[in-house]
Amino acid sequence: MGQDRSHLQERMTIVGDLKAASFVPWIRRHATKLGLSHSISHTSSMRIEVEVSGPEDLIDMMEVGCSLGPIDVWVESIERTAMSGETA
């Protein structure tokens, strides 16, 4: 039972001056290093949406990493939205 609660699926919406061409590969590498399942559903120079799945503490680490990001991006905000485990 506790295992379901600790394994989350969330959509992270990252907003700022993002330079998606360099930030998207960085996000993928960071998620992989943390062992998170991930897929990027939207990219632009102002907004990136990434869906992540894994333990809550690792998703928290992903958020912190993205907020600090590489030197050539400026992250203004990150919004996290819980996703249901079922597809509609």
DOLO-463758 format. One record per residue (C-alpha): x, z, y; residue number from 1. Coordinates in Angstrom, 3 decimals. Last residue first. Example, Ala and Ser with C-alpha at 12.3 -4.5 7.8 and 13.67 -1.06 7.14 Angstrom:
REM residues 2
REC       c1       c3       c2   k
REC   13.670    7.140   -1.060   2
REC   12.300    7.800   -4.500   1
//
This chain:
REM residues 88
REC       c1       c3       c2   k
REC   -8.502  -20.149    8.388  88
REC   -5.164  -18.973    7.055  87
REC   -5.030  -15.406    5.834  86
REC   -2.288  -12.904    6.603  85
REC   -3.764  -12.270   10.018  84
REC   -1.508  -12.736   13.024  83
REC   -0.451   -9.960   15.375  82
REC    0.375  -11.121   18.897  81
REC    3.674  -10.397   20.605  80
REC    4.224  -11.366   24.234  79
REC    7.775  -11.826   25.450  78
REC    8.506  -11.909   29.152  77
REC   10.836  -13.267   31.827  76
REC   13.534  -14.628   29.522  75
REC   16.336  -16.313   31.453  74
REC   18.428  -18.733   29.389  73
REC   22.061  -19.926   29.636  72
REC   23.707  -16.635   28.571  71
REC   22.067  -16.531   25.133  70
REC   19.120  -14.238   24.626  69
REC   18.695  -10.686   25.913  68
REC   14.913  -10.891   25.472  67
REC   15.427  -12.931   22.301  66
REC   17.628  -10.259   20.737  65
REC   15.205   -7.481   21.702  64
REC   12.276   -9.395   20.216  63
REC   14.176  -10.164   17.011  62
REC   15.119   -6.491   16.677  61
REC   11.432   -5.552   16.936  60
REC   10.689   -8.166   14.263  59
REC   13.350   -6.459   12.138  58
REC   11.703   -3.050   12.657  57
REC    8.288   -4.476   11.741  56
REC    9.429   -5.864    8.382  55
REC    8.965   -9.611    7.995  54
REC    7.127  -12.642    9.317  53
REC    7.795  -14.551   12.485  52
REC    5.823  -17.201   14.341  51
REC    7.657  -18.655   17.293  50
REC    6.167  -19.874   20.543  49
REC    8.518  -21.106   23.271  48
REC    7.537  -21.401   26.923  47
REC    9.121  -22.612   30.188  46
REC   11.505  -25.421   29.181  45
REC    9.142  -26.377   26.388  44
REC    8.786  -25.552   22.719  43
REC    5.735  -24.849   20.586  42
REC    5.132  -23.957   16.914  41
REC    8.516  -22.565   15.892  40
REC    8.508  -21.276   12.353  39
REC    9.941  -18.058   10.974  38
REC   10.577  -15.989    7.868  37
REC   12.796  -13.105    8.916  36
REC   16.099  -12.245    7.227  35
REC   17.677  -10.872   10.405  34
REC   20.424  -13.503   10.308  33
REC   17.759  -16.178    9.748  32
REC   15.772  -15.004   12.773  31
REC   18.930  -15.106   14.936  30
REC   19.903  -18.568   13.712  29
REC   16.416  -19.974   14.378  28
REC   16.263  -18.370   17.835  27
REC   19.702  -19.837   18.722  26
REC   18.581  -23.284   17.520  25
REC   15.533  -22.980   19.846  24
REC   17.553  -21.635   22.798  23
REC   19.906  -24.610   23.223  22
REC   17.411  -27.450   23.568  21
REC   14.723  -25.050   24.827  20
REC   16.444  -24.442   28.166  19
REC   14.418  -21.248   28.572  18
REC   13.633  -20.471   32.189  17
REC   10.953  -17.932   31.294  16
REC    8.253  -17.221   28.722  15
REC    8.598  -16.272   25.040  14
REC    5.386  -16.160   23.026  13
REC    6.039  -14.270   19.801  12
REC    3.472  -14.815   17.074  11
REC    3.384  -12.053   14.496  10
REC    3.176  -11.631   10.745   9
REC    3.960   -8.127    9.525   8
REC    5.506   -6.462    6.478   7
REC    5.522   -2.679    7.042   6
REC    1.760   -2.270    6.550   5
REC    1.653   -4.344    3.373   4
REC    4.493   -2.295    1.856   3
REC    2.679    0.954    2.545   2
REC    0.000    0.000    0.000   1
//
